[in-house]
Amino acid sequence: MLKQLLILLYFSLPSLAAEKPNIIFIMADDLGYRDLGCYGQEKIQTPNLNRMAAEGMKFTQCYTGAPVCAPARSTLMTGQHSGHTRVRSNFGKGGVKGLGGGKGRVPLKPQDITVAEVLKKAGYVTGMMGKWGLGEPNTTGEPHKKGWNEFVGFLNQRRAHTYYPDYIWRNTEKYELPGNYEEPKTDYTHDLFTNESLKFIEKHHETPFFLYIPYCVPHDKFEIPSVGQYADKSWSESEKVYAAMISRMDQGIGKILDLLKRLKIDEKTYVFFTSDNGAAKRWKNIDSSGALRGIKRDVYEGGIRVPMLVWAPGKVPAGQVNDLQWYFPDVLPTMAEIASTTAPKNIDGVSVASTLHGQTQDLNKRVLYWEFYEKAGSRAVRFGDWKAVQYGMNKKPGKIELYNLKNDVSESNDIASKYPEVISKVEEVFKKEHQPSEHYTWKSRLK
């Protein structure tokens, strides 16, 4: 009898594993909140992302974990906000010299558990195609040490500023791109990441997989093989390339969605789409941010509010627009719940899986927190409709500004003087949520 039970268990394990849904997380780089048609963009064509919104759930109040590259990715991977996560700025004290030449690249450490490690332990095959930015070669932050079975892309974010490099990385080895040795260069890395993603899905579609696609577009340098449908626009050349980059990304995402359907795994796959931070600039002819104040590297809404689409036929209700307030630290626990596994205990995020499945979550009393070390130095907090911002942390800390986002999404009317009790709570949050770091210190040394 025992032998028969063991045999039954053995043959049931693969089928049990197959019941775990696949997860794909796609992230653009420097894409503005309003750069997609489904968020109000009128100049750039994004039919496939619009399709994701129509067939899935669109969030209007989702946030990155930081207003710039590396710390945003650190909050995404670790489930910790920027007052706790390892990497809190692109450069920090004690970091290594990066492949792009800059000193101070802080890598993730063994104790920094990533979403890839969580899902890999739960039986997922994990793959990443794109920009990593959390560990240079021969450091503790290399992708294969942080839970990734397969990796193709950039380790260093500064090298990712060109779309025609002479090499990228495949796992731990340099992957040469001979087509970029001489002009005209032909190996466009964005297309390579899409193609590698399609290959990964084809290869692993019979087992549960987690695929992370941190695209580099539309970050400058503005390069693309063709501006296509935007060639005749009376825009600057950079604007044409910017728009073409977004549309090219949209086309690749369409290929991914179509492949999932062709393989008949669309109904057991969750696809997320977002941006790592807000738009990097204000264009003359393209409205990337709408009414939102600020841009990349600001903790105002324009720097941290990002588009978020979640598509999962049969699991995520179609055509819903949701105003739940959540951010990157919530991604790890959400994916852990989707995968029926547990998240690390030392995280700041909460799962929003219930919301994705059409239920109601009331998170208005929770606190969202950001701190940022570049430029003047800044920090921000949001709870309910209140949003507080403080700049000048690297010099003399400025006054705490207070906004009611329900009535003032553009953060144009500072009402701090009218609500001293709210400011007191903000000060308590600032003090509580900041954990000193060996790598990052505001010049004002304010704790």
HELIX and SHEET records of a PDB file:
HELIX    1   1 LEU A    2  ALA A   18  1                                  17    
HELIX    2   2 GLY A   37  TYR A   39  5                                   3    
HELIX    3   3 PRO A   47  GLU A   55  1                                   9    
HELIX    4   4 CYS A   69  THR A   78  1                                  10    
HELIX    5   5 VAL A  115  LYS A  121  1                                   7    
HELIX    6   6 PRO A  143  LYS A  145  5                                   3    
HELIX    7   7 ARG A  159  HIS A  161  5                                   3    
HELIX    8   8 PRO A  178  ASN A  180  5                                   3    
HELIX    9   9 THR A  189  HIS A  204  1                                  16    
HELIX   10  10 GLY A  228  TYR A  230  5                                   3    
HELIX   11  11 GLU A  237  ARG A  262  1                                  26    
HELIX   12  12 ASP A  266  LYS A  268  5                                   3    
HELIX   13  13 GLU A  301  ILE A  304  1                                   4    
HELIX   14  14 PHE A  328  ASP A  330  5                                   3    
HELIX   15  15 VAL A  331  ILE A  338  1                                   8    
HELIX   16  16 ALA A  353  LEU A  356  1                                   4    
HELIX   17  17 ALA A  416  LYS A  418  5                                   3    
HELIX   18  18 PRO A  420  GLU A  433  1                                  14    
SHEET    1   A10 GLU A 173  GLU A 176  0                                        
SHEET    2   A10 TYR A 167  ARG A 170 -1                                        
SHEET    3   A10 GLU A 150  PHE A 154 -1                                        
SHEET    4   A10 VAL A 125  LYS A 131  1                                        
SHEET    5   A10 PHE A 209  PRO A 214  1                                        
SHEET    6   A10 ASN A  22  ALA A  28  1                                        
SHEET    7   A10 THR A 269  SER A 275  1                                        
SHEET    8   A10 ARG A 305  TRP A 311 -1                                        
SHEET    9   A10 MET A  57  TYR A  63 -1                                        
SHEET   10   A10 GLN A 320  ASN A 322  1                                        
SHEET    1   B10 GLU A 173  GLU A 176  0                                        
SHEET    2   B10 TYR A 167  ARG A 170 -1                                        
SHEET    3   B10 GLU A 150  PHE A 154 -1                                        
SHEET    4   B10 VAL A 125  LYS A 131  1                                        
SHEET    5   B10 PHE A 209  PRO A 214  1                                        
SHEET    6   B10 ASN A  22  ALA A  28  1                                        
SHEET    7   B10 THR A 269  SER A 275  1                                        
SHEET    8   B10 ARG A 305  TRP A 311 -1                                        
SHEET    9   B10 MET A  57  TYR A  63 -1                                        
SHEET   10   B10 TRP A 326  TYR A 327  1                                        
SHEET    1   C 4 LEU A 368  PHE A 372  0                                        
SHEET    2   C 4 SER A 378  PHE A 383 -1                                        
SHEET    3   C 4 TRP A 386  TYR A 391 -1                                        
SHEET    4   C 4 GLU A 401  ASN A 404 -1                                        
END                                                                             
